[in-house]
Amino acid sequence: MTHLDEVVLTVDEFEAIRLKDADGLEQEQCAQQMNISQPTFHRLYQEARRKIADVIVNGKALKIEGGTYEITPQQTHRRKRCHHRGEEI
């Protein structure tokens, strides 16, 4: 097996993609879910999309790790949501 270059997607960036693209929420709703401002959400989302494009276009491995977050139970789904904690990026 050949070694692939890795691109690291933070848990915050992953959550931005999940809320916007998988759940189909508007950016303002996503920001509220993550407890961050809409401009901060937009920056996270744009960076996540840039990284995912790099992975797809250049055949790199995607690794999800890091970031400041807490896992909280969600009432309407069985899976858990990550909410951003701490200062805005």
C-alpha positions as CSV (number, residue, x, y, z in Angstrom):
1,M,0.0,0.0,0.0
2,T,1.3,3.4,-0.9
3,H,1.6,6.3,1.6
4,L,-1.0,9.1,1.0
5,D,-0.5,12.6,2.1
6,E,-3.1,13.5,4.8
7,V,-5.4,16.5,5.1
8,V,-6.7,17.1,8.6
9,L,-10.3,18.2,9.0
10,T,-11.0,19.5,12.5
11,V,-14.1,18.3,14.3
12,D,-15.5,21.8,14.0
13,E,-15.0,21.8,10.2
14,F,-16.6,18.3,10.0
15,E,-19.6,19.6,12.0
16,A,-20.0,22.6,9.7
17,I,-20.1,20.2,6.7
18,R,-22.5,17.9,8.4
19,L,-24.9,20.6,9.4
20,K,-24.8,22.5,6.1
21,D,-24.5,19.8,3.5
22,A,-25.8,16.6,5.2
23,D,-28.6,18.2,7.3
24,G,-29.3,21.0,4.8
25,L,-29.5,23.8,7.3
26,E,-29.0,27.5,6.5
27,Q,-25.7,29.0,7.6
28,E,-27.4,31.0,10.4
29,Q,-29.1,27.8,11.8
30,C,-25.7,26.0,11.6
31,A,-24.0,28.8,13.5
32,Q,-26.7,28.7,16.2
33,Q,-26.4,24.9,16.5
34,M,-22.6,25.3,16.9
35,N,-22.9,28.3,19.2
36,I,-20.7,30.5,17.0
37,S,-21.3,33.6,14.9
38,Q,-22.4,33.3,11.3
39,P,-19.2,34.8,10.0
40,T,-17.2,32.2,12.0
41,F,-19.4,29.4,10.7
42,H,-18.8,30.6,7.2
43,R,-15.0,30.6,7.7
44,L,-15.1,27.1,9.1
45,Y,-17.3,25.8,6.3
46,Q,-15.2,27.4,3.5
47,E,-12.0,25.9,5.0
48,A,-13.6,22.5,5.3
49,R,-14.7,22.6,1.7
50,R,-11.3,23.7,0.5
51,K,-9.7,20.8,2.4
52,I,-12.2,18.2,1.1
53,A,-11.6,19.5,-2.5
54,D,-7.9,19.0,-1.9
55,V,-8.5,15.4,-0.8
56,I,-10.7,14.6,-3.8
57,V,-8.7,16.4,-6.5
58,N,-5.3,15.4,-5.3
59,G,-6.0,11.8,-4.0
60,K,-5.1,12.5,-0.4
61,A,-6.2,10.8,2.8
62,L,-8.7,12.7,5.1
63,K,-8.1,12.6,8.8
64,I,-10.7,14.1,11.2
65,E,-9.3,15.2,14.6
66,G,-8.8,18.2,16.9
67,G,-10.6,21.3,17.5
68,T,-12.4,22.5,20.6
69,Y,-15.8,20.9,21.1
70,E,-18.2,19.1,23.4
71,I,-20.5,16.2,22.5
72,T,-24.1,16.8,23.5
73,P,-27.2,14.6,23.1
74,Q,-29.6,15.7,20.4
75,Q,-33.3,15.3,21.0
76,T,-34.5,14.5,17.5
77,H,-31.7,12.2,16.3
78,R,-29.8,9.3,17.8
79,R,-26.5,10.6,16.7
80,K,-24.7,13.3,18.7
81,R,-23.9,16.8,17.7
82,C,-20.7,18.7,18.4
83,H,-21.0,22.2,19.6
84,H,-18.1,24.6,19.3
85,R,-16.8,25.8,22.7
86,G,-14.5,28.6,23.5
87,E,-13.4,31.7,21.6
88,E,-14.3,32.2,18.0
89,I,-11.6,31.3,15.4
